[in-house]
Amino acid sequence: MSSLAILAHLRFLGLMMIGAYALINAILALLSPLTAGWPIWASTLLAVPPMVMGMVHLVLPLARRHLSRPDGTRA
C-alpha cells in the first residue's frame, strides 16, 4: 500500500471517528432524560439503533462525499 493510500485511509478513519463521536454523544444527550436510572445495558440497547442508522445514512455518506476528488473519483 502506497503512502498516499495510507494517508487517505487514515484521513477517512479520522473523519469517521469524529462523526461517530459527535453522533453518539448527541444521541446519548437526547436519551439521557428518558434513560436516567436505567442500567447501562438498557440505555445502550436504546441508543444502538439510531447510532447505526446515523452512521450508515449520515456519517459515512458525508465522509465519503467530503473525501471525493473534483473529478468524482474517491480518494
N, C-alpha and C positions, 0 to 999 in steps of 0.2 A: 504494500500500500504506500503510495507516494505521500510526501509530507503535506502537500496541498489537500489530499483526500483526508488525511488525519485531522488537519486543522478544520476542514469543513465539517467533519463528523463531530469534533469537539464543540464547534460553534452551534451545531444543531442540538447536541446534548445540553449545552448550556441554556439555550432558549427553551427547551422542553422542561428543564428543571425549574427555571424561573416561572414559566407558565403553570406548571403543576403546583409549585409552592403558593403562588397567588390564588389559584383556583381552590385548592384545599382549604386555605385559610379563610377565603370568602365563604365557602360552604359551611365550615365549622362555625364561623361567626354568625351566619344566618340561622343555623340549627341550635346554637347554644341556649337560647331561651327555652326552646322546646325540650331539649335533652338534659337540662340541669338535673343532676342527681341520678342520671341513668348510669348503669355500668358501662365501661369503655367499649365493650364488645357491641352493645346495643346502639350506642351513638355512631360507632364505626359502620355498623350494618346499615344505618340510615344514610350515612354520608357517602358510601361507596357508589351506589347507582348514579347520583348526579356527578360524582367525580369522574367516573368512566365516561359518561355521556359528554361531559365537558372536555375531557382530554381528546376523545375521538372526533367530536364535531366542532370544537372551538380551538383548543391549543394546538393540536397537530396541524390542522389546515393553515392556521395563522403562521406557525413556524415555517411550514413548507413554502407558503407564499412569500414570507419575508426573505427567505434564502434563495428564491428563484433568481436566475440571471435575467438580464434585459431581453435576451432572445427567447425566453420562455423555458429554457432547459433548467434542470435542477443542479445546484452546486454539489 
